Every structure is written in structure tokens, then in C-alpha cells.
Amino acid sequence: MELRIGIQHAPRELTFETEQSAEAIEKQVQEAFENDTPLLRFVDDKRHVYLVQRESVLYVEVTREQQRRVGFIA
């Protein structure tokens, strides 16, 4: 899955690949907002850890990775 997180006052979004399911990410984000958890913790597919302040999160977008198309021009 590709995960994109919009962060307040940041010029670019945080984007990375993760092995977590879309449902697991949605549950994690929802629980963080319901329980006033100060930090959201994400782990990418290379085991890098990202900590994002909950109050700074504008949006979280989860997309399935599409297979890249290879084309040839004649």
C-alpha cells in the first residue's frame, strides 16, 4: 500500500510504501483521534518508523499500488 499523509504547515506530503492493510491504517488513525493520542506511528516496508503529531495531520490517503505498465512505441 502507498500511504500519503498531509501535514499542516509542510510544503509536501509524507509518502511511503507500507505492508499494513488499508483497514489497519484506518483503524489506527481513527483510534488516535478518538483517544487523543498525541503521536501517530507508521512503519514503512523498509522498517523505517515515522512519528506524526496527531494535531498536524490534515489527511491520510491509502492507495493500492498499481502495477506499472510497460509500453513500446513503434
PDB file of N, CA, C, O and CB in Angstrom:
ATOM      1  N   MET A   1       0.836  -1.174   0.000  1.00  0.00           N
ATOM      2  CA  MET A   1       0.000   0.000   0.000  1.00  0.00           C
ATOM      3  C   MET A   1       0.886   1.244   0.000  1.00  0.00           C
ATOM      4  O   MET A   1       1.951   1.274   0.616  1.00  0.00           O
ATOM      5  CB  MET A   1      -0.953  -0.006   1.211  1.00  0.00           C
ATOM      6  N   GLU A   2       0.418   2.254  -0.700  1.00  0.00           N
ATOM      7  CA  GLU A   2       1.095   3.544  -0.648  1.00  0.00           C
ATOM      8  C   GLU A   2       0.319   4.428   0.322  1.00  0.00           C
ATOM      9  O   GLU A   2      -0.905   4.536   0.239  1.00  0.00           O
ATOM     10  CB  GLU A   2       1.197   4.205  -2.074  1.00  0.00           C
ATOM     11  N   LEU A   3       1.030   5.043   1.221  1.00  0.00           N
ATOM     12  CA  LEU A   3       0.418   5.887   2.243  1.00  0.00           C
ATOM     13  C   LEU A   3       0.892   7.317   2.038  1.00  0.00           C
ATOM     14  O   LEU A   3       2.090   7.577   1.926  1.00  0.00           O
ATOM     15  CB  LEU A   3       0.768   5.384   3.678  1.00  0.00           C
ATOM     16  N   ARG A   4      -0.067   8.246   1.989  1.00  0.00           N
ATOM     17  CA  ARG A   4       0.242   9.674   1.861  1.00  0.00           C
ATOM     18  C   ARG A   4      -0.413  10.394   3.022  1.00  0.00           C
ATOM     19  O   ARG A   4      -1.605  10.234   3.282  1.00  0.00           O
ATOM     20  CB  ARG A   4      -0.248  10.256   0.487  1.00  0.00           C
ATOM     21  N   ILE A   5       0.390  11.193   3.718  1.00  0.00           N
ATOM     22  CA  ILE A   5      -0.106  11.923   4.880  1.00  0.00           C
ATOM     23  C   ILE A   5       0.127  13.407   4.644  1.00  0.00           C
ATOM     24  O   ILE A   5       1.260  13.847   4.448  1.00  0.00           O
ATOM     25  CB  ILE A   5       0.592  11.445   6.197  1.00  0.00           C
ATOM     26  N   GLY A   6      -0.949  14.167   4.664  1.00  0.00           N
ATOM     27  CA  GLY A   6      -0.849  15.616   4.565  1.00  0.00           C
ATOM     28  C   GLY A   6      -0.586  16.181   5.945  1.00  0.00           C
ATOM     29  O   GLY A   6      -1.311  15.883   6.894  1.00  0.00           O
ATOM     30  N   ILE A   7       0.450  16.999   6.057  1.00  0.00           N
ATOM     31  CA  ILE A   7       0.850  17.547   7.349  1.00  0.00           C
ATOM     32  C   ILE A   7       0.744  19.068   7.299  1.00  0.00           C
ATOM     33  O   ILE A   7       1.232  19.713   6.372  1.00  0.00           O
ATOM     34  CB  ILE A   7       2.295  17.103   7.723  1.00  0.00           C
ATOM     35  N   GLN A   8       0.103  19.616   8.309  1.00  0.00           N
ATOM     36  CA  GLN A   8      -0.113  21.057   8.403  1.00  0.00           C
ATOM     37  C   GLN A   8       1.219  21.801   8.388  1.00  0.00           C
ATOM     38  O   GLN A   8       2.168  21.396   9.060  1.00  0.00           O
ATOM     39  CB  GLN A   8      -0.903  21.403   9.675  1.00  0.00           C
ATOM     40  N   HIS A   9       1.287  22.886   7.624  1.00  0.00           N
ATOM     41  CA  HIS A   9       2.461  23.759   7.502  1.00  0.00           C
ATOM     42  C   HIS A   9       3.662  23.056   6.867  1.00  0.00           C
ATOM     43  O   HIS A   9       4.791  23.528   7.006  1.00  0.00           O
ATOM     44  CB  HIS A   9       2.851  24.285   8.867  1.00  0.00           C
ATOM     45  N   ALA A  10       3.442  21.948   6.180  1.00  0.00           N
ATOM     46  CA  ALA A  10       4.521  21.265   5.465  1.00  0.00           C
ATOM     47  C   ALA A  10       4.296  21.468   3.967  1.00  0.00           C
ATOM     48  O   ALA A  10       3.169  21.327   3.492  1.00  0.00           O
ATOM     49  CB  ALA A  10       4.575  19.730   5.831  1.00  0.00           C
ATOM     50  N   PRO A  11       5.342  21.794   3.221  1.00  0.00           N
ATOM     51  CA  PRO A  11       5.160  22.057   1.792  1.00  0.00           C
ATOM     52  C   PRO A  11       4.819  20.811   0.975  1.00  0.00           C
ATOM     53  O   PRO A  11       4.238  20.918  -0.105  1.00  0.00           O
ATOM     54  CB  PRO A  11       6.404  22.683   1.238  1.00  0.00           C
ATOM     55  N   ARG A  12       5.176  19.635   1.484  1.00  0.00           N
ATOM     56  CA  ARG A  12       4.899  18.389   0.761  1.00  0.00           C
ATOM     57  C   ARG A  12       4.297  17.372   1.705  1.00  0.00           C
ATOM     58  O   ARG A  12       4.454  17.454   2.923  1.00  0.00           O
ATOM     59  CB  ARG A  12       6.181  17.826   0.114  1.00  0.00           C
ATOM     60  N   GLU A  13       3.607  16.413   1.117  1.00  0.00           N
ATOM     61  CA  GLU A  13       3.038  15.344   1.924  1.00  0.00           C
ATOM     62  C   GLU A  13       4.093  14.279   2.198  1.00  0.00           C
ATOM     63  O   GLU A  13       5.073  14.161   1.462  1.00  0.00           O
ATOM     64  CB  GLU A  13       1.814  14.726   1.223  1.00  0.00           C
ATOM     65  N   LEU A  14       3.890  13.513   3.249  1.00  0.00           N
ATOM     66  CA  LEU A  14       4.762  12.398   3.592  1.00  0.00           C
ATOM     67  C   LEU A  14       4.234  11.184   2.844  1.00  0.00           C
ATOM     68  O   LEU A  14       3.079  10.801   3.029  1.00  0.00           O
ATOM     69  CB  LEU A  14       4.814  12.145   5.153  1.00  0.00           C
ATOM     70  N   THR A  15       5.062  10.572   1.999  1.00  0.00           N
ATOM     71  CA  THR A  15       4.638   9.450   1.164  1.00  0.00           C
ATOM     72  C   THR A  15       5.605   8.292   1.333  1.00  0.00           C
ATOM     73  O   THR A  15       6.822   8.467   1.272  1.00  0.00           O
ATOM     74  CB  THR A  15       4.548   9.867  -0.319  1.00  0.00           C
ATOM     75  N   PHE A  16       5.045   7.097   1.547  1.00  0.00           N
ATOM     76  CA  PHE A  16       5.872   5.902   1.647  1.00  0.00           C
ATOM     77  C   PHE A  16       5.029   4.661   1.416  1.00  0.00           C
ATOM     78  O   PHE A  16       3.799   4.713   1.461  1.00  0.00           O
ATOM     79  CB  PHE A  16       6.565   5.831   3.014  1.00  0.00           C
ATOM     80  N   GLU A  17       5.705   3.536   1.167  1.00  0.00           N
ATOM     81  CA  GLU A  17       5.054   2.242   0.972  1.00  0.00           C
ATOM     82  C   GLU A  17       5.009   1.516   2.308  1.00  0.00           C
ATOM     83  O   GLU A  17       5.956   1.586   3.092  1.00  0.00           O
ATOM     84  CB  GLU A  17       5.797   1.388  -0.103  1.00  0.00           C
ATOM     85  N   THR A  18       3.908   0.820   2.564  1.00  0.00           N
ATOM     86  CA  THR A  18       3.767   0.072   3.804  1.00  0.00           C
ATOM     87  C   THR A  18       3.131  -1.281   3.530  1.00  0.00           C
ATOM     88  O   THR A  18       2.405  -1.453   2.551  1.00  0.00           O
ATOM     89  CB  THR A  18       2.935   0.859   4.823  1.00  0.00           C
ATOM     90  N   GLU A  19       3.408  -2.228   4.397  1.00  0.00           N
ATOM     91  CA  GLU A  19       2.824  -3.561   4.282  1.00  0.00           C
ATOM     92  C   GLU A  19       1.508  -3.663   5.042  1.00  0.00           C
ATOM     93  O   GLU A  19       0.809  -4.670   4.930  1.00  0.00           O
ATOM     94  CB  GLU A  19       3.801  -4.610   4.793  1.00  0.00           C
ATOM     95  N   GLN A  20       1.159  -2.636   5.814  1.00  0.00           N
ATOM     96  CA  GLN A  20      -0.094  -2.642   6.564  1.00  0.00           C
ATOM     97  C   GLN A  20      -1.277  -2.565   5.607  1.00  0.00           C
ATOM     98  O   GLN A  20      -1.179  -1.977   4.530  1.00  0.00           O
ATOM     99  CB  GLN A  20      -0.135  -1.471   7.568  1.00  0.00           C
ATOM    100  N   SER A  21      -2.386  -3.158   6.006  1.00  0.00           N
ATOM    101  CA  SER A  21      -3.594  -3.099   5.186  1.00  0.00           C
ATOM    102  C   SER A  21      -4.266  -1.738   5.349  1.00  0.00           C
ATOM    103  O   SER A  21      -4.015  -1.017   6.315  1.00  0.00           O
ATOM    104  CB  SER A  21      -4.573  -4.237   5.566  1.00  0.00           C
ATOM    105  N   ALA A  22      -5.117  -1.403   4.396  1.00  0.00           N
ATOM    106  CA  ALA A  22      -5.860  -0.144   4.464  1.00  0.00           C
ATOM    107  C   ALA A  22      -6.741  -0.115   5.703  1.00  0.00           C
ATOM    108  O   ALA A  22      -6.893   0.930   6.335  1.00  0.00           O
ATOM    109  CB  ALA A  22      -6.714   0.054   3.199  1.00  0.00           C
ATOM    110  N   GLU A  23      -7.320  -1.252   6.051  1.00  0.00           N
ATOM    111  CA  GLU A  23      -8.186  -1.335   7.228  1.00  0.00           C
ATOM    112  C   GLU A  23      -7.407  -1.081   8.509  1.00  0.00           C
ATOM    113  O   GLU A  23      -7.891  -0.388   9.405  1.00  0.00           O
ATOM    114  CB  GLU A  23      -8.862  -2.700   7.294  1.00  0.00           C
ATOM    115  N   ALA A  24      -6.198  -1.638   8.603  1.00  0.00           N
ATOM    116  CA  ALA A  24      -5.371  -1.449   9.800  1.00  0.00           C
ATOM    117  C   ALA A  24      -4.960   0.017   9.957  1.00  0.00           C
ATOM    118  O   ALA A  24      -4.955   0.550  11.067  1.00  0.00           O
ATOM    119  CB  ALA A  24      -4.119  -2.345   9.735  1.00  0.00           C
ATOM    120  N   ILE A  25      -4.620   0.655   8.858  1.00  0.00           N
ATOM    121  CA  ILE A  25      -4.230   2.066   8.910  1.00  0.00           C
ATOM    122  C   ILE A  25      -5.417   2.928   9.307  1.00  0.00           C
ATOM    123  O   ILE A  25      -5.288   3.826  10.139  1.00  0.00           O
ATOM    124  CB  ILE A  25      -3.667   2.527   7.553  1.00  0.00           C
ATOM    125  N   GLU A  26      -6.573   2.655   8.711  1.00  0.00           N
ATOM    126  CA  GLU A  26      -7.774   3.420   9.045  1.00  0.00           C
ATOM    127  C   GLU A  26      -8.126   3.271  10.520  1.00  0.00           C
ATOM    128  O   GLU A  26      -8.468   4.252  11.180  1.00  0.00           O
ATOM    129  CB  GLU A  26      -8.952   2.971   8.177  1.00  0.00           C
ATOM    130  N   LYS A  27      -8.042   2.059  11.033  1.00  0.00           N
ATOM    131  CA  LYS A  27      -8.343   1.808  12.447  1.00  0.00           C
ATOM    132  C   LYS A  27      -7.359   2.554  13.348  1.00  0.00           C
ATOM    133  O   LYS A  27      -7.759   3.163  14.340  1.00  0.00           O
ATOM    134  CB  LYS A  27      -8.299   0.294  12.750  1.00  0.00           C
ATOM    135  N   GLN A  28      -6.078   2.505  13.001  1.00  0.00           N
ATOM    136  CA  GLN A  28      -5.044   3.174  13.791  1.00  0.00           C
ATOM    137  C   GLN A  28      -5.281   4.682  13.852  1.00  0.00           C
ATOM    138  O   GLN A  28      -5.184   5.283  14.922  1.00  0.00           O
ATOM    139  CB  GLN A  28      -3.658   2.883  13.207  1.00  0.00           C
ATOM    140  N   VAL A  29      -5.588   5.290  12.716  1.00  0.00           N
ATOM    141  CA  VAL A  29      -5.815   6.735  12.664  1.00  0.00           C
ATOM    142  C   VAL A  29      -7.080   7.104  13.427  1.00  0.00           C
ATOM    143  O   VAL A  29      -7.096   8.072  14.188  1.00  0.00           O
ATOM    144  CB  VAL A  29      -5.914   7.217  11.205  1.00  0.00           C
ATOM    145  N   GLN A  30      -8.130   6.334  13.222  1.00  0.00           N
ATOM    146  CA  GLN A  30      -9.394   6.610  13.907  1.00  0.00           C
ATOM    147  C   GLN A  30      -9.235   6.510  15.422  1.00  0.00           C
ATOM    148  O   GLN A  30      -9.739   7.365  16.151  1.00  0.00           O
ATOM    149  CB  GLN A  30     -10.482   5.642  13.429  1.00  0.00           C
ATOM    150  N   GLU A  31      -8.544   5.479  15.906  1.00  0.00           N
ATOM    151  CA  GLU A  31      -8.326   5.323  17.349  1.00  0.00           C
ATOM    152  C   GLU A  31      -7.483   6.460  17.911  1.00  0.00           C
ATOM    153  O   GLU A  31      -7.722   6.915  19.030  1.00  0.00           O
ATOM    154  CB  GLU A  31      -7.650   3.983  17.643  1.00  0.00           C
ATOM    155  N   ALA A  32      -6.502   6.921  17.148  1.00  0.00           N
ATOM    156  CA  ALA A  32      -5.653   8.023  17.616  1.00  0.00           C
ATOM    157  C   ALA A  32      -6.474   9.289  17.828  1.00  0.00           C
ATOM    158  O   ALA A  32      -6.256  10.017  18.796  1.00  0.00           O
ATOM    159  CB  ALA A  32      -4.518   8.294  16.614  1.00  0.00           C
ATOM    160  N   PHE A  33      -7.407   9.550  16.935  1.00  0.00           N
ATOM    161  CA  PHE A  33      -8.246  10.743  17.077  1.00  0.00           C
ATOM    162  C   PHE A  33      -9.283  10.576  18.174  1.00  0.00           C
ATOM    163  O   PHE A  33      -9.575  11.532  18.893  1.00  0.00           O
ATOM    164  CB  PHE A  33      -8.938  11.060  15.762  1.00  0.00           C
ATOM    165  N   GLU A  34      -9.840   9.390  18.317  1.00  0.00           N
ATOM    166  CA  GLU A  34     -10.846   9.149  19.355  1.00  0.00           C
ATOM    167  C   GLU A  34     -10.246   9.193  20.756  1.00  0.00           C
ATOM    168  O   GLU A  34     -10.888   9.665  21.695  1.00  0.00           O
ATOM    169  CB  GLU A  34     -11.517   7.805  19.130  1.00  0.00           C
ATOM    170  N   ASN A  35      -9.015   8.702  20.899  1.00  0.00           N
ATOM    171  CA  ASN A  35      -8.371   8.600  22.213  1.00  0.00           C
ATOM    172  C   ASN A  35      -7.415   9.749  22.507  1.00  0.00           C
ATOM    173  O   ASN A  35      -6.719   9.726  23.521  1.00  0.00           O
ATOM    174  CB  ASN A  35      -7.624   7.299  22.313  1.00  0.00           C
ATOM    175  N   ASP A  36      -7.373  10.749  21.638  1.00  0.00           N
ATOM    176  CA  ASP A  36      -6.462  11.890  21.800  1.00  0.00           C
ATOM    177  C   ASP A  36      -5.007  11.461  21.959  1.00  0.00           C
ATOM    178  O   ASP A  36      -4.267  12.035  22.759  1.00  0.00           O
ATOM    179  CB  ASP A  36      -6.877  12.717  23.000  1.00  0.00           C
ATOM    180  N   THR A  37      -4.605  10.456  21.198  1.00  0.00           N
ATOM    181  CA  THR A  37      -3.214  10.012  21.189  1.00  0.00           C
ATOM    182  C   THR A  37      -2.367  11.110  20.535  1.00  0.00           C
ATOM    183  O   THR A  37      -2.694  11.551  19.433  1.00  0.00           O
ATOM    184  CB  THR A  37      -3.057   8.639  20.428  1.00  0.00           C
ATOM    185  N   PRO A  38      -1.288  11.560  21.186  1.00  0.00           N
ATOM    186  CA  PRO A  38      -0.532  12.694  20.646  1.00  0.00           C
ATOM    187  C   PRO A  38       0.264  12.383  19.374  1.00  0.00           C
ATOM    188  O   PRO A  38       0.483  13.277  18.556  1.00  0.00           O
ATOM    189  CB  PRO A  38       0.406  13.196  21.691  1.00  0.00           C
ATOM    190  N   LEU A  39       0.700  11.133  19.196  1.00  0.00           N
ATOM    191  CA  LEU A  39       1.509  10.782  18.031  1.00  0.00           C
ATOM    192  C   LEU A  39       0.919   9.593  17.286  1.00  0.00           C
ATOM    193  O   LEU A  39       0.423   8.644  17.892  1.00  0.00           O
ATOM    194  CB  LEU A  39       2.942  10.472  18.453  1.00  0.00           C
ATOM    195  N   LEU A  40       0.981   9.664  15.962  1.00  0.00           N
ATOM    196  CA  LEU A  40       0.643   8.522  15.122  1.00  0.00           C
ATOM    197  C   LEU A  40       1.954   7.874  14.707  1.00  0.00           C
ATOM    198  O   LEU A  40       2.902   8.567  14.337  1.00  0.00           O
ATOM    199  CB  LEU A  40      -0.216   8.947  13.869  1.00  0.00           C
ATOM    200  N   ARG A  41       2.012   6.557  14.767  1.00  0.00           N
ATOM    201  CA  ARG A  41       3.239   5.829  14.437  1.00  0.00           C
ATOM    202  C   ARG A  41       2.979   4.957  13.217  1.00  0.00           C
ATOM    203  O   ARG A  41       2.059   4.139  13.210  1.00  0.00           O
ATOM    204  CB  ARG A  41       3.727   4.964  15.643  1.00  0.00           C
ATOM    205  N   PHE A  42       3.792   5.138  12.194  1.00  0.00           N
ATOM    206  CA  PHE A  42       3.679   4.356  10.972  1.00  0.00           C
ATOM    207  C   PHE A  42       5.018   3.690  10.687  1.00  0.00           C
ATOM    208  O   PHE A  42       6.071   4.244  11.003  1.00  0.00           O
ATOM    209  CB  PHE A  42       3.235   5.243   9.777  1.00  0.00           C
ATOM    210  N   VAL A  43       4.978   2.507  10.090  1.00  0.00           N
ATOM    211  CA  VAL A  43       6.188   1.775   9.715  1.00  0.00           C
ATOM    212  C   VAL A  43       6.094   1.463   8.227  1.00  0.00           C
ATOM    213  O   VAL A  43       5.093   0.917   7.762  1.00  0.00           O
ATOM    214  CB  VAL A  43       6.360   0.457  10.567  1.00  0.00           C
ATOM    215  N   ASP A  44       7.143   1.814   7.481  1.00  0.00           N
ATOM    216  CA  ASP A  44       7.113   1.533   6.050  1.00  0.00           C
ATOM    217  C   ASP A  44       7.626   0.127   5.764  1.00  0.00           C
ATOM    218  O   ASP A  44       7.986  -0.607   6.685  1.00  0.00           O
ATOM    219  CB  ASP A  44       7.943   2.566   5.283  1.00  0.00           C
ATOM    220  N   ASP A  45       7.657  -0.246   4.491  1.00  0.00           N
ATOM    221  CA  ASP A  45       8.051  -1.603   4.123  1.00  0.00           C
ATOM    222  C   ASP A  45       9.547  -1.861   4.295  1.00  0.00           C
ATOM    223  O   ASP A  45       9.994  -3.000   4.163  1.00  0.00           O
ATOM    224  CB  ASP A  45       7.657  -1.874   2.698  1.00  0.00           C
ATOM    225  N   LYS A  46      10.324  -0.819   4.587  1.00  0.00           N
ATOM    226  CA  LYS A  46      11.755  -0.975   4.872  1.00  0.00           C
ATOM    227  C   LYS A  46      12.036  -0.884   6.365  1.00  0.00           C
ATOM    228  O   LYS A  46      13.188  -0.793   6.788  1.00  0.00           O
ATOM    229  CB  LYS A  46      12.566   0.086   4.125  1.00  0.00           C
ATOM    230  N   ARG A  47      10.973  -0.908   7.155  1.00  0.00           N
ATOM    231  CA  ARG A  47      11.025  -0.868   8.624  1.00  0.00           C
ATOM    232  C   ARG A  47      11.465   0.483   9.179  1.00  0.00           C
ATOM    233  O   ARG A  47      11.921   0.563  10.320  1.00  0.00           O
ATOM    234  CB  ARG A  47      11.961  -1.935   9.127  1.00  0.00           C
ATOM    235  N   HIS A  48      11.335   1.546   8.384  1.00  0.00           N
ATOM    236  CA  HIS A  48      11.560   2.894   8.907  1.00  0.00           C
ATOM    237  C   HIS A  48      10.314   3.310   9.678  1.00  0.00           C
ATOM    238  O   HIS A  48       9.193   3.005   9.269  1.00  0.00           O
ATOM    239  CB  HIS A  48      11.883   3.915   7.753  1.00  0.00           C
ATOM    240  N   VAL A  49      10.510   4.003  10.789  1.00  0.00           N
ATOM    241  CA  VAL A  49       9.395   4.428  11.636  1.00  0.00           C
ATOM    242  C   VAL A  49       9.168   5.927  11.452  1.00  0.00           C
ATOM    243  O   VAL A  49      10.110   6.719  11.478  1.00  0.00           O
ATOM    244  CB  VAL A  49       9.669   4.090  13.135  1.00  0.00           C
ATOM    245  N   TYR A  50       7.900   6.301  11.266  1.00  0.00           N
ATOM    246  CA  TYR A  50       7.511   7.697  11.127  1.00  0.00           C
ATOM    247  C   TYR A  50       6.568   8.039  12.265  1.00  0.00           C
ATOM    248  O   TYR A  50       5.562   7.359  12.471  1.00  0.00           O
ATOM    249  CB  TYR A  50       6.847   7.970   9.743  1.00  0.00           C
ATOM    250  N   LEU A  51       6.889   9.091  13.005  1.00  0.00           N
ATOM    251  CA  LEU A  51       6.020   9.584  14.069  1.00  0.00           C
ATOM    252  C   LEU A  51       5.473  10.932  13.623  1.00  0.00           C
ATOM    253  O   LEU A  51       6.229  11.851  13.309  1.00  0.00           O
ATOM    254  CB  LEU A  51       6.786   9.700  15.440  1.00  0.00           C
ATOM    255  N   VAL A  52       4.149  11.037  13.599  1.00  0.00           N
ATOM    256  CA  VAL A  52       3.496  12.257  13.135  1.00  0.00           C
ATOM    257  C   VAL A  52       2.593  12.768  14.244  1.00  0.00           C
ATOM    258  O   VAL A  52       1.796  12.015  14.803  1.00  0.00           O
ATOM    259  CB  VAL A  52       2.687  12.007  11.823  1.00  0.00           C
ATOM    260  N   GLN A  53       2.718  14.034  14.554  1.00  0.00           N
ATOM    261  CA  GLN A  53       1.881  14.638  15.587  1.00  0.00           C
ATOM    262  C   GLN A  53       0.430  14.642  15.108  1.00  0.00           C
ATOM    263  O   GLN A  53       0.132  15.148  14.026  1.00  0.00           O
ATOM    264  CB  GLN A  53       2.362  16.086  15.925  1.00  0.00           C
ATOM    265  N   ARG A  54      -0.458  14.087  15.902  1.00  0.00           N
ATOM    266  CA  ARG A  54      -1.870  13.942  15.528  1.00  0.00           C
ATOM    267  C   ARG A  54      -2.495  15.275  15.148  1.00  0.00           C
ATOM    268  O   ARG A  54      -3.248  15.349  14.178  1.00  0.00           O
ATOM    269  CB  ARG A  54      -2.656  13.317  16.671  1.00  0.00           C
ATOM    270  N   GLU A  55      -2.195  16.320  15.893  1.00  0.00           N
ATOM    271  CA  GLU A  55      -2.795  17.631  15.641  1.00  0.00           C
ATOM    272  C   GLU A  55      -2.381  18.221  14.293  1.00  0.00           C
ATOM    273  O   GLU A  55      -3.053  19.116  13.780  1.00  0.00           O
ATOM    274  CB  GLU A  55      -2.415  18.590  16.750  1.00  0.00           C
ATOM    275  N   SER A  56      -1.289  17.731  13.717  1.00  0.00           N
ATOM    276  CA  SER A  56      -0.794  18.264  12.448  1.00  0.00           C
ATOM    277  C   SER A  56      -1.315  17.510  11.229  1.00  0.00           C
ATOM    278  O   SER A  56      -1.091  17.942  10.098  1.00  0.00           O
ATOM    279  CB  SER A  56       0.705  18.236  12.442  1.00  0.00           C
ATOM    280  N   VAL A  57      -1.999  16.406  11.438  1.00  0.00           N
ATOM    281  CA  VAL A  57      -2.474  15.583  10.327  1.00  0.00           C
ATOM    282  C   VAL A  57      -3.681  16.248   9.670  1.00  0.00           C
ATOM    283  O   VAL A  57      -4.688  16.519  10.325  1.00  0.00           O
ATOM    284  CB  VAL A  57      -2.836  14.157  10.814  1.00  0.00           C
ATOM    285  N   LEU A  58      -3.564  16.507   8.372  1.00  0.00           N
ATOM    286  CA  LEU A  58      -4.676  17.074   7.610  1.00  0.00           C
ATOM    287  C   LEU A  58      -5.486  15.975   6.931  1.00  0.00           C
ATOM    288  O   LEU A  58      -6.716  16.022   6.908  1.00  0.00           O
ATOM    289  CB  LEU A  58      -4.158  18.070   6.565  1.00  0.00           C
ATOM    290  N   TYR A  59      -4.785  14.985   6.380  1.00  0.00           N
ATOM    291  CA  TYR A  59      -5.461  13.856   5.735  1.00  0.00           C
ATOM    292  C   TYR A  59      -4.516  12.667   5.655  1.00  0.00           C
ATOM    293  O   TYR A  59      -3.296  12.814   5.727  1.00  0.00           O
ATOM    294  CB  TYR A  59      -5.961  14.244   4.323  1.00  0.00           C
ATOM    295  N   VAL A  60      -5.104  11.494   5.506  1.00  0.00           N
ATOM    296  CA  VAL A  60      -4.348  10.262   5.291  1.00  0.00           C
ATOM    297  C   VAL A  60      -4.971   9.581   4.081  1.00  0.00           C
ATOM    298  O   VAL A  60      -6.165   9.282   4.074  1.00  0.00           O
ATOM    299  CB  VAL A  60      -4.365   9.319   6.569  1.00  0.00           C
ATOM    300  N   GLU A  61      -4.163   9.340   3.067  1.00  0.00           N
ATOM    301  CA  GLU A  61      -4.639   8.702   1.841  1.00  0.00           C
ATOM    302  C   GLU A  61      -3.938   7.359   1.686  1.00  0.00           C
ATOM    303  O   GLU A  61      -2.711   7.277   1.744  1.00  0.00           O
ATOM    304  CB  GLU A  61      -4.388   9.609   0.597  1.00  0.00           C
ATOM    305  N   VAL A  62      -4.725   6.316   1.488  1.00  0.00           N
ATOM    306  CA  VAL A  62      -4.182   4.974   1.297  1.00  0.00           C
ATOM    307  C   VAL A  62      -4.583   4.512  -0.095  1.00  0.00           C
ATOM    308  O   VAL A  62      -5.769   4.486  -0.426  1.00  0.00           O
ATOM    309  CB  VAL A  62      -4.694   3.977   2.400  1.00  0.00           C
ATOM    310  N   THR A  63      -3.598   4.148  -0.912  1.00  0.00           N
ATOM    311  CA  THR A  63      -3.887   3.655  -2.255  1.00  0.00           C
ATOM    312  C   THR A  63      -3.170   2.341  -2.482  1.00  0.00           C
ATOM    313  O   THR A  63      -2.051   2.124  -2.016  1.00  0.00           O
ATOM    314  CB  THR A  63      -3.476   4.686  -3.323  1.00  0.00           C
ATOM    315  N   ARG A  64      -3.837   1.488  -3.200  1.00  0.00           N
ATOM    316  CA  ARG A  64      -3.206   0.217  -3.562  1.00  0.00           C
ATOM    317  C   ARG A  64      -2.181   0.497  -4.649  1.00  0.00           C
ATOM    318  O   ARG A  64      -2.406   1.313  -5.543  1.00  0.00           O
ATOM    319  CB  ARG A  64      -4.267  -0.841  -4.043  1.00  0.00           C
ATOM    320  N   GLU A  65      -1.064  -0.186  -4.556  1.00  0.00           N
ATOM    321  CA  GLU A  65      -0.008   0.012  -5.537  1.00  0.00           C
ATOM    322  C   GLU A  65      -0.432  -0.637  -6.845  1.00  0.00           C
ATOM    323  O   GLU A  65      -0.741  -1.827  -6.887  1.00  0.00           O
ATOM    324  CB  GLU A  65       1.343  -0.572  -5.038  1.00  0.00           C
ATOM    325  N   GLN A  66      -0.444   0.151  -7.907  1.00  0.00           N
ATOM    326  CA  GLN A  66      -0.814  -0.377  -9.208  1.00  0.00           C
ATOM    327  C   GLN A  66       0.427  -0.881  -9.918  1.00  0.00           C
ATOM    328  O   GLN A  66       1.524  -0.346  -9.758  1.00  0.00           O
ATOM    329  CB  GLN A  66      -1.530   0.690 -10.054  1.00  0.00           C
ATOM    330  N   GLN A  67       0.224  -1.926 -10.706  1.00  0.00           N
ATOM    331  CA  GLN A  67       1.345  -2.434 -11.478  1.00  0.00           C
ATOM    332  C   GLN A  67       1.710  -1.405 -12.536  1.00  0.00           C
ATOM    333  O   GLN A  67       0.842  -0.823 -13.187  1.00  0.00           O
ATOM    334  CB  GLN A  67       1.008  -3.807 -12.125  1.00  0.00           C
ATOM    335  N   ARG A  68       2.982  -1.197 -12.692  1.00  0.00           N
ATOM    336  CA  ARG A  68       3.437  -0.230 -13.688  1.00  0.00           C
ATOM    337  C   ARG A  68       3.303  -0.843 -15.077  1.00  0.00           C
ATOM    338  O   ARG A  68       3.665  -1.998 -15.305  1.00  0.00           O
ATOM    339  CB  ARG A  68       4.906   0.206 -13.415  1.00  0.00           C
ATOM    340  N   ARG A  69       2.783  -0.053 -15.983  1.00  0.00           N
ATOM    341  CA  ARG A  69       2.601  -0.530 -17.346  1.00  0.00           C
ATOM    342  C   ARG A  69       3.851  -0.234 -18.155  1.00  0.00           C
ATOM    343  O   ARG A  69       4.463   0.828 -18.036  1.00  0.00           O
ATOM    344  CB  ARG A  69       1.361   0.117 -17.999  1.00  0.00           C
ATOM    345  N   VAL A  70       4.204  -1.191 -18.968  1.00  0.00           N
ATOM    346  CA  VAL A  70       5.346  -1.022 -19.853  1.00  0.00           C
ATOM    347  C   VAL A  70       4.797  -0.982 -21.267  1.00  0.00           C
ATOM    348  O   VAL A  70       4.073  -1.885 -21.688  1.00  0.00           O
ATOM    349  CB  VAL A  70       6.409  -2.172 -19.672  1.00  0.00           C
ATOM    350  N   GLY A  71       5.136   0.046 -21.982  1.00  0.00           N
ATOM    351  CA  GLY A  71       4.636   0.165 -23.349  1.00  0.00           C
ATOM    352  C   GLY A  71       5.774   0.422 -24.314  1.00  0.00           C
ATOM    353  O   GLY A  71       6.835   0.926 -23.944  1.00  0.00           O
ATOM    354  N   PHE A  72       5.530   0.068 -25.535  1.00  0.00           N
ATOM    355  CA  PHE A  72       6.528   0.276 -26.572  1.00  0.00           C
ATOM    356  C   PHE A  72       5.896   1.101 -27.679  1.00  0.00           C
ATOM    357  O   PHE A  72       4.761   0.852 -28.085  1.00  0.00           O
ATOM    358  CB  PHE A  72       7.072  -1.078 -27.119  1.00  0.00           C
ATOM    359  N   ILE A  73       6.633   2.073 -28.156  1.00  0.00           N
ATOM    360  CA  ILE A  73       6.151   2.923 -29.238  1.00  0.00           C
ATOM    361  C   ILE A  73       6.811   2.453 -30.521  1.00  0.00           C
ATOM    362  O   ILE A  73       8.030   2.293 -30.586  1.00  0.00           O
ATOM    363  CB  ILE A  73       6.452   4.436 -28.965  1.00  0.00           C
ATOM    364  N   ALA A  74       5.993   2.235 -31.538  1.00  0.00           N
ATOM    365  CA  ALA A  74       6.528   1.743 -32.815  1.00  0.00           C
ATOM    366  C   ALA A  74       6.808   2.884 -33.755  1.00  0.00           C
ATOM    367  O   ALA A  74       7.262   2.661 -34.878  1.00  0.00           O
ATOM    368  CB  ALA A  74       5.562   0.763 -33.467  1.00  0.00           C
TER     369      ALA A  74
END
